[in-house]
Amino acid sequence: MQALRQIDHWPVEFAAAGVIDPSGDVLTRGDALRPVRLASVSKPVVAVAILVAAEEGVVGLDELAGPPGSTVRHLLAHTSGLPFEGTQPIARPGQRRIYSNAAFRVLAEHLAERAEMPFTAYVREAVCHPLGVALDPEGDPGAGMHGSLEDVLTFGRELLAPRLVAEETRDEMVSPQFSGLSGVLPDYGRFDPLDWGLGVQLNTSPPSWMGARASPRAFGHFGGSGTFLWVDSDAGVVCAALTTREFDDWAKDAWPRFSDAVLDELGS
């Protein structure tokens, strides 16, 4: 796939990128087995673990968790009122979209308490082992997991065609939660609205790091370590890239062009 060759020109020490096309074929470039820090691409993994727990009756999406009045759903959708970092809320639940790493630490603690097992063990048993991936859930729950391109693409396939949870549950995950709230996307600025699902950003507010060709039903996450994963349900495409360079202006320029080239080449 010619579009994948763009990563050869990215100003990074290491890059690997890949696509699952509409026929299910996996196309990659770079070392697809080298694990790197996923940064916030960890958050969708946490979300799927929570959704598995919800289907098992271990947690409820609308049960209280976090600041007073906040629920598991608020935490997943960045509307709990918690700041980017810190334990003191800066808004009432459901009032503002405040992107929060702290919220995912609360989610991990809540899941561990309800499941009566360590969070990392639950993620391995509920997500990693069934998918056959070597994702490492140690470290900060929302920003510290490690994995390879192969791992991330396999996880992305699960988001496109779920096996761990019911399709209806996945559909809820990628539906707007507390729709219409404005917010600040880290390193990008304010969006009104900034629509979010359960642990994933929705592609409803261009311009987007997912590119101009991605459909409004595309969703995904990017990480501050120079990583991204997006899934376009309309196109039937999964796309991911991992690097070892922190997110900066280079990524704002490279990622949309790369994503557009992928969808253009696939005729999507």
N, C-alpha and C positions, 0 to 999 in steps of 0.2 A: 504494500500500500504506500503510494508516494507521499501522502500527507504525513505519515509517521516520520519521514526523513527530516521534517522540520526540526525535530529535537536535536539533530546533529549540529545545528547552528545556534542553539540556545546558549547563553553565556553562563553555563553551569559546569561544575566538575563532573557530575554524573546525572544522567537522565535515562529513564526508561518509560516508554509509553505504549499503550495498546488499545485495541478496539475489539469488541464483540459485535460482529455485523448482524444484520437481520436474519441471516441463515443460521446463526449460532457459531460461525467460525471465529476463532481467536487469532488476531493479527497483532504482532508485537515488534518492537524495535528496542534495542538495548538489553541489558541484563535483566530479564524478567524474574530472576530468582534472588536478586540481592535485596535484603530487607533494609528499609530506611525508616526513620521516624515519620509517622503519618500526620502528626500534629492533629488538627481538628477534623481530618478525615476519620479520626477515631469516633467522632460523635455519632454518625449513623450506625456504627457497630454497637455502641451502647444502646441506641434506640431500638435496634432489632432485638437485642437481649431483653430489653424491657417489654417489648411486644410479645416475645415468646412467653415471658413470665406472666403477662396479662392473660394470654390464652390458657395458661396452665392454672390460673387462679391464684398465683403467688402475689401479684400486685393488681391494683385497679388503676386505670388511667385517671380516674377522677377522685381517687382517694387523696387525702391531705398528705403533703410532703413539702418540706422546705419552710419558707417564711409563713407566718399566720395567713390563712386563707388561700395559700398556694396548693396546687395539686401536682401529681406526676405529669399530667398533661401540660400545665403551665411551665414546669421545668424543661420538658422536652422542646417546647415551642418558644423558649426564651421570653416568657411573659410572667415569670415568677416575681419579678421585682428585684432580683439579685443583680448586683453589678457585674461587670466583666470579671473582676476579681474581688473577693471579700465576702463576708458573711452577713453584713447588714444590708437589708433591702433599701433601695432608693426610690421605689414606686410601689403602688398597690398591685397585687396580682391582676393580670388581664388588662392593664391600662396602657402599657408601653412595651415595645419590642426592644429589650435590652439584651444584646448578645452576651452570654455569660458562661465562662468556663466553670465558675463556682457551682452553677446549677447542675452540671454533670457530675461533680463530686458528690453533691447531695443525692443525686439519682443513684450513684453507685453505692453509697452508704445505705440508702433506703432499700435497694434490692438485696444487698447482703443481709440486712436485718430480716427482711421478709422471707428470704430463701433459706436463712440459717446456714449460710455458707459464704465464703469469701467471694467478693464480686468477680475477681479474675477467674476463679474456679467455675462460677456460673457461666461466664462468657465462653470459656473453653468448652463446657459441656453443652451449652445451648446453641452456640453459633459455630465455633471453630471446628470442633470434631465432626458435627453433622455435615459441614460443608467441605471437610477435608482440607482446611487451610491451616497454615502455620502462623497466623496472626498472633502476635504476642500482646496480651492485654495488660501486662504489667505497666506501672507508671501512672501518670495522671490519667484518669478515666476519659476525659474529653480531649486530651491533647498529647498523650504520651505513648500510645500504642505503636508498635512497629510491624511492618509487613512488607512483602514483596509486591511487585506489579502483578504477578500471577495470583497472589492472595486477593488483592484489591479487585481485580477483574472477576474472580470467582464470586466474591461478595457482591459485586455489582450485578452479576447475573441473577443472584438471589433477589435483588431489589426489582429487577425487571420481571422475573417469573418466579414468584416465591414458592418455596417448599417448606421452609421452617414455620411459616405462619400462613393463615388463610389469605386468599387473594383479597377478601374484604378488609382484612386487617392491614395489609400493605396499602390498599387504596386509601384507608384512613390516614396512614402514615404520610402519604403524599398529597393530602387534601389540606387546604388552608385552615390553620388553627388560629382562632381569634383574628379573623380576616379583617383587613383594612388598617391594621396598626402600622404606623410609621416607625422607623428605627434606623440605626446606624450600622452598616455592615463594616466590620473592621477593615481598615486600609482602603476602603472604597468611598465611604461617606454616607450621607443620609438618603434614604429612599422612602417614598410615600405613595403606596404602601411598601413595606418590606414583608412579603408573605413568607411564612415558614410552615412546614409540616411538623411532623414529630421527629425531630432530629435531623431534618434536611431542609435546605433552602429551596424554594420553588422559583422557577424561572418566569416570574410574572411582572418583573420590573426592570426592563432594559434601561441602559446598556448592562450587559451581563458578562461575567468572566466565562460563561458557557458559550459565548459567541452570539452572533446575530441570527444564525440559521436554526438554532435549537428551538423547539416548539414551546409554547406556554406550558405544556405538560412535562417538560424536562425538569429534573430536580437533581440535587447532589450536594457536594460540600467541597470546599478547598481548605488547605491547611497552611499555616504560616511557615512550615518547613519547605514550601515549594511543591506541594502535592495537590492533586485534585481527582475527583471522581464525579462524573455526571452520567445520568441515565435519561434517555429520551424515549418515553413510552410510545409516542406516536411513530417515531422512526424505527423503534425496535433496536436501538443501539446503546451500547455501554462504552464509555470512553474514560480512560484514566491516564494520568502521568505522575511519575514520582521523580523528584530531584533532591539534591542535597544543598540547594541554595535557598536561603530564606526568601519568602514572598516579598516582592518589591515591584517597582515600575516595570522591570523586565517581564514579569509574569503578566501584568496587566496588558502588555502589548502582545506577548507571545501566545498566551492561552486562547484568547478569542479567535485569533487568526488560525491557530492549529485546529480548534474545534470546528470552525467554519469549513476548513479544508477537508476534514474528515467527512462531514455530512455532505459536502459538495461531491466528493469522490464516490460516496455511496449512493448518490442520487436522491438523498433524503430532503 
